[in-house]
Amino acid sequence: FTLAANRGHMLALYNLAMMHLNGFGTPRSCTNALQFLKSVAERGSWGLKLQNAYKLYRAGVVDPALMLYTEAAELGYEVAQGNVA
């Protein structure tokens, strides 16, 4: 998870935060968990990308929708990964 988080993978950052928050596989550290969760929150508007992708898909504009879903999938959003597949 650490390597992926260092490369900006959103899901890895979130998972590291939860690991530090709960002490799974690492000593419990609220400070580290907060830093990771802050990074996730500051990473931009990937939720908006999903909303726009869904609207485009529903309107029948498939190629741009796929591009937005792909971007969100690369950020680690599982719903987008499933939609791209």
N, CA, C and O atoms as a DFTB+ gen file, in Angstrom:
340 C
 N C O
     1  1       0.815      -1.196       0.000
     2  2       0.000       0.000       0.000
     3  2       0.859       1.261       0.000
     4  3       0.517       2.253      -0.644
     5  1       1.962       1.218       0.716
     6  2       2.786       2.413       0.830
     7  2       3.333       2.844      -0.517
     8  3       3.313       4.032      -0.836
     9  1       3.819       1.906      -1.313
    10  2       4.355       2.239      -2.631
    11  2       3.275       2.859      -3.513
    12  3       3.515       3.871      -4.172
    13  1       2.099       2.261      -3.528
    14  2       0.992       2.798      -4.330
    15  2       0.566       4.170      -3.807
    16  3       0.268       5.065      -4.597
    17  1       0.536       4.339      -2.508
    18  2       0.160       5.630      -1.923
    19  2       1.166       6.706      -2.304
    20  3       0.788       7.841      -2.596
    21  1       2.431       6.353      -2.302
    22  2       3.461       7.314      -2.694
    23  2       3.321       7.740      -4.149
    24  3       3.791       8.809      -4.539
    25  1       2.682       6.909      -4.940
    26  2       2.444       7.238      -6.353
    27  2       1.091       7.901      -6.566
    28  3       0.695       8.164      -7.702
    29  1       0.376       8.174      -5.465
    30  2      -0.865       8.918      -5.550
    31  2      -2.124       8.089      -5.732
    32  3      -3.167       8.629      -6.100
    33  1      -2.050       6.793      -5.485
    34  2      -3.226       5.932      -5.646
    35  2      -4.184       6.198      -4.491
    36  3      -3.844       6.001      -3.324
    37  1      -5.399       6.654      -4.840
    38  2      -6.364       7.089      -3.829
    39  2      -6.772       5.973      -2.869
    40  3      -6.805       6.178      -1.655
    41  1      -7.079       4.811      -3.403
    42  2      -7.529       3.719      -2.546
    43  2      -6.406       3.274      -1.604
    44  3      -6.665       2.922      -0.453
    45  1      -5.184       3.289      -2.080
    46  2      -4.049       2.931      -1.223
    47  2      -3.889       3.938      -0.094
    48  3      -3.624       3.553       1.045
    49  1      -4.046       5.227      -0.398
    50  2      -3.969       6.253       0.646
    51  2      -5.047       6.023       1.705
    52  3      -4.781       6.099       2.905
    53  1      -6.254       5.745       1.248
    54  2      -7.353       5.510       2.184
    55  2      -7.087       4.258       3.031
    56  3      -7.280       4.272       4.247
    57  1      -6.643       3.179       2.378
    58  2      -6.368       1.945       3.118
    59  2      -5.253       2.138       4.131
    60  3      -5.333       1.612       5.241
    61  1      -4.219       2.879       3.770
    62  2      -3.157       3.172       4.738
    63  2      -3.699       3.974       5.915
    64  3      -3.325       3.738       7.064
    65  1      -4.572       4.910       5.623
    66  2      -5.170       5.691       6.705
    67  2      -5.931       4.781       7.666
    68  3      -5.797       4.911       8.882
    69  1      -6.718       3.872       7.132
    70  2      -7.490       2.962       7.975
    71  2      -6.581       2.008       8.752
    72  3      -6.869       1.669       9.900
    73  1      -5.491       1.578       8.128
    74  2      -4.540       0.702       8.816
    75  2      -3.926       1.428      10.010
    76  3      -3.823       0.860      11.098
    77  1      -3.518       2.680       9.810
    78  2      -2.921       3.447      10.906
    79  2      -3.964       3.810      11.966
    80  3      -3.666       3.824      13.160
    81  1      -5.173       4.098      11.523
    82  2      -6.227       4.457      12.463
    83  2      -6.586       3.292      13.380
    84  3      -6.821       3.483      14.573
    85  1      -6.628       2.084      12.817
    86  2      -7.040       0.904      13.580
    87  2      -5.890       0.035      14.062
    88  3      -6.109      -0.909      14.820
    89  1      -4.675       0.334      13.639
    90  2      -3.522      -0.444      14.068
    91  2      -3.412      -1.804      13.408
    92  3      -2.923      -2.751      14.025
    93  1      -3.856      -1.919      12.170
    94  2      -3.747      -3.179      11.429
    95  2      -2.449      -3.202      10.630
    96  3      -2.297      -2.435       9.679
    97  1      -1.516      -4.067      11.003
    98  2      -0.263      -4.208      10.283
    99  2       0.734      -3.097      10.536
   100  3       1.813      -3.084       9.944
   101  1       0.391      -2.179      11.394
   102  2       1.257      -1.045      11.716
   103  2       0.842      -0.524      13.093
   104  3      -0.303      -0.705      13.507
   105  1       1.766       0.119      13.798
   106  2       1.351       0.692      15.086
   107  2       0.250       1.730      14.881
   108  3       0.269       2.491      13.914
   109  1      -0.704       1.747      15.801
   110  2      -1.819       2.687      15.698
   111  2      -1.295       4.118      15.826
   112  3      -0.557       4.444      16.757
   113  1      -1.693       4.966      14.868
   114  2      -1.249       6.356      14.877
   115  2      -2.325       7.239      14.264
   116  3      -2.526       7.246      13.049
   117  1      -3.004       7.976      15.114
   118  2      -4.039       8.892      14.626
   119  2      -3.425      10.014      13.792
   120  3      -4.045      10.501      12.846
   121  1      -2.211      10.421      14.144
   122  2      -1.536      11.480      13.389
   123  2      -1.282      11.043      11.954
   124  3      -1.568      11.788      11.017
   125  1      -0.745       9.835      11.777
   126  2      -0.498       9.336      10.424
   127  2      -1.799       9.100       9.674
   128  3      -1.893       9.398       8.483
   129  1      -2.799       8.569      10.360
   130  2      -4.097       8.339       9.729
   131  2      -4.679       9.660       9.239
   132  3      -5.213       9.734       8.132
   133  1      -4.577      10.685      10.045
   134  2      -5.095      11.990       9.660
   135  2      -4.379      12.537       8.429
   136  3      -5.015      13.111       7.545
   137  1      -3.061      12.363       8.369
   138  2      -2.306      12.835       7.208
   139  2      -2.757      12.129       5.934
   140  3      -2.924      12.765       4.893
   141  1      -2.955      10.819       6.016
   142  2      -3.390      10.074       4.838
   143  2      -4.816      10.460       4.438
   144  3      -5.097      10.630       3.251
   145  1      -5.711      10.599       5.406
   146  2      -7.083      10.984       5.092
   147  2      -7.153      12.403       4.521
   148  3      -7.975      12.693       3.651
   149  1      -6.294      13.268       5.016
   150  2      -6.226      14.630       4.474
   151  2      -5.783      14.589       3.021
   152  3      -6.315      15.329       2.193
   153  1      -4.826      13.744       2.701
   154  2      -4.367      13.600       1.318
   155  2      -5.493      13.110       0.413
   156  3      -5.645      13.585      -0.712
   157  1      -6.275      12.163       0.908
   158  2      -7.406      11.653       0.124
   159  2      -8.406      12.778      -0.128
   160  3      -8.884      12.949      -1.250
   161  1      -8.715      13.531       0.899
   162  2      -9.714      14.594       0.778
   163  2      -9.253      15.714      -0.150
   164  3     -10.077      16.365      -0.794
   165  1      -7.954      15.941      -0.222
   166  2      -7.424      17.045      -1.023
   167  2      -7.136      16.667      -2.474
   168  3      -6.696      17.515      -3.251
   169  1      -7.368      15.447      -2.844
   170  2      -6.980      14.978      -4.177
   171  2      -7.888      15.440      -5.303
   172  3      -7.670      15.043      -6.447
   173  1      -8.863      16.233      -5.043
   174  2      -9.660      16.760      -6.136
   175  2     -11.068      16.218      -6.179
   176  3     -11.554      15.582      -5.244
   177  1     -11.695      16.490      -7.286
   178  2     -13.122      16.220      -7.413
   179  2     -13.382      14.963      -8.223
   180  3     -14.016      15.030      -9.276
   181  1     -12.904      13.820      -7.753
   182  2     -13.138      12.585      -8.501
   183  2     -14.583      12.151      -8.412
   184  3     -15.064      11.427      -9.285
   185  1     -15.287      12.576      -7.377
   186  2     -16.710      12.276      -7.297
   187  2     -17.488      12.976      -8.406
   188  3     -18.438      12.425      -8.961
   189  1     -17.068      14.199      -8.718
   190  2     -17.695      14.946      -9.800
   191  2     -17.445      14.269     -11.144
   192  3     -18.315      14.277     -12.015
   193  1     -16.256      13.682     -11.316
   194  2     -15.963      12.946     -12.553
   195  2     -16.942      11.792     -12.734
   196  3     -17.422      11.545     -13.840
   197  1     -17.234      11.094     -11.653
   198  2     -18.169       9.975     -11.738
   199  2     -19.579      10.445     -12.084
   200  3     -20.269       9.812     -12.883
   201  1     -19.997      11.536     -11.494
   202  2     -21.321      12.061     -11.796
   203  2     -21.420      12.463     -13.269
   204  3     -22.406      12.161     -13.941
   205  1     -20.387      13.146     -13.755
   206  2     -20.388      13.557     -15.158
   207  2     -20.332      12.355     -16.086
   208  3     -21.004      12.335     -17.118
   209  1     -19.542      11.358     -15.731
   210  2     -19.450      10.148     -16.549
   211  2     -20.803       9.456     -16.617
   212  3     -21.211       8.993     -17.682
   213  1     -21.493       9.382     -15.501
   214  2     -22.799       8.736     -15.468
   215  2     -23.810       9.499     -16.335
   216  3     -24.576       8.893     -17.085
   217  1     -23.804      10.829     -16.224
   218  2     -24.715      11.639     -17.022
   219  2     -24.447      11.450     -18.515
   220  3     -25.380      11.321     -19.308
   221  1     -23.161      11.433     -18.892
   222  2     -22.811      11.235     -20.298
   223  2     -23.257       9.859     -20.783
   224  3     -23.797       9.712     -21.879
   225  1     -23.021       8.865     -19.948
   226  2     -23.405       7.499     -20.323
   227  2     -24.921       7.397     -20.521
   228  3     -25.389       6.808     -21.495
   229  1     -25.672       7.972     -19.597
   230  2     -27.139       7.934     -19.690
   231  2     -27.642       8.678     -20.929
   232  3     -28.696       8.351     -21.473
   233  1     -26.869       9.690     -21.373
   234  2     -27.251      10.463     -22.558
   235  2     -26.800       9.776     -23.847
   236  3     -27.082      10.262     -24.942
   237  1     -26.107       8.656     -23.718
   238  2     -25.652       7.923     -24.896
   239  2     -24.325       8.379     -25.446
   240  3     -23.931       7.959     -26.534
   241  1     -23.623       9.234     -24.716
   242  2     -22.312       9.730     -25.133
   243  2     -21.271       8.855     -24.444
   244  3     -20.749       9.201     -23.384
   245  1     -20.982       7.718     -25.066
   246  2     -20.246       6.657     -24.394
   247  2     -18.738       6.912     -24.306
   248  3     -18.147       6.692     -23.248
   249  1     -18.105       7.367     -25.381
   250  2     -16.643       7.516     -25.364
   251  2     -16.147       8.516     -24.311
   252  3     -15.236       8.186     -23.552
   253  1     -16.716       9.725     -24.240
   254  2     -16.277      10.638     -23.170
   255  2     -16.592      10.093     -21.772
   256  3     -15.836      10.321     -20.828
   257  1     -17.712       9.375     -21.646
   258  2     -18.048       8.774     -20.353
   259  2     -16.998       7.753     -19.958
   260  3     -16.575       7.697     -18.804
   261  1     -16.577       6.945     -20.925
   262  2     -15.542       5.945     -20.655
   263  2     -14.239       6.592     -20.228
   264  3     -13.557       6.084     -19.337
   265  1     -13.885       7.703     -20.847
   266  2     -12.649       8.406     -20.465
   267  2     -12.722       8.895     -19.015
   268  3     -11.756       8.756     -18.263
   269  1     -13.861       9.463     -18.625
   270  2     -14.006       9.937     -17.246
   271  2     -13.990       8.777     -16.260
   272  3     -13.371       8.870     -15.200
   273  1     -14.666       7.689     -16.602
   274  2     -14.636       6.506     -15.736
   275  2     -13.215       5.961     -15.618
   276  3     -12.801       5.533     -14.540
   277  1     -12.469       5.974     -16.721
   278  2     -11.089       5.482     -16.702
   279  2     -10.220       6.339     -15.793
   280  3      -9.413       5.812     -15.027
   281  1     -10.379       7.649     -15.871
   282  2      -9.610       8.546     -14.989
   283  2      -9.915       8.252     -13.521
   284  3      -9.004       8.161     -12.699
   285  1     -11.185       8.106     -13.200
   286  2     -11.564       7.815     -11.814
   287  2     -11.074       6.435     -11.394
   288  3     -10.678       6.240     -10.245
   289  1     -11.098       5.476     -12.320
   290  2     -10.604       4.126     -12.013
   291  2      -9.117       4.152     -11.699
   292  3      -8.661       3.459     -10.790
   293  1      -8.362       4.944     -12.445
   294  2      -6.920       5.049     -12.198
   295  2      -6.618       5.705     -10.858
   296  3      -5.550       5.489     -10.285
   297  1      -7.554       6.502     -10.358
   298  2      -7.401       7.103      -9.030
   299  2      -7.738       6.125      -7.914
   300  3      -7.531       6.410      -6.735
   301  1      -8.269       4.953      -8.311
   302  2      -8.537       3.927      -7.323
   303  2      -9.988       3.791      -6.915
   304  3     -10.289       3.051      -5.979
   305  1     -10.900       4.484      -7.587
   306  2     -12.303       4.407      -7.219
   307  2     -12.894       3.118      -7.775
   308  3     -12.945       2.921      -8.989
   309  1     -13.341       2.240      -6.876
   310  2     -13.754       0.891      -7.255
   311  2     -14.975       0.867      -8.164
   312  3     -15.041       0.037      -9.071
   313  1     -15.932       1.742      -7.950
   314  2     -17.120       1.785      -8.800
   315  2     -16.714       2.088     -10.234
   316  3     -17.216       1.465     -11.169
   317  1     -15.816       3.033     -10.409
   318  2     -15.349       3.375     -11.749
   319  2     -14.587       2.215     -12.367
   320  3     -14.706       1.968     -13.568
   321  1     -13.809       1.502     -11.570
   322  2     -13.089       0.337     -12.090
   323  2     -14.061      -0.707     -12.611
   324  3     -13.823      -1.314     -13.655
   325  1     -15.147      -0.917     -11.893
   326  2     -16.156      -1.869     -12.333
   327  2     -16.876      -1.406     -13.583
   328  3     -17.185      -2.212     -14.461
   329  1     -17.143      -0.116     -13.669
   330  2     -17.835       0.416     -14.849
   331  2     -16.956       0.359     -16.089
   332  3     -17.457       0.136     -17.191
   333  1     -15.672       0.554     -15.927
   334  2     -14.765       0.481     -17.075
   335  2     -14.644      -0.962     -17.561
   336  3     -14.549      -1.215     -18.762
   337  1     -14.648      -1.891     -16.631
   338  2     -14.516      -3.309     -17.014
   339  2     -15.730      -3.729     -17.792
   340  3     -15.826      -4.882     -18.212
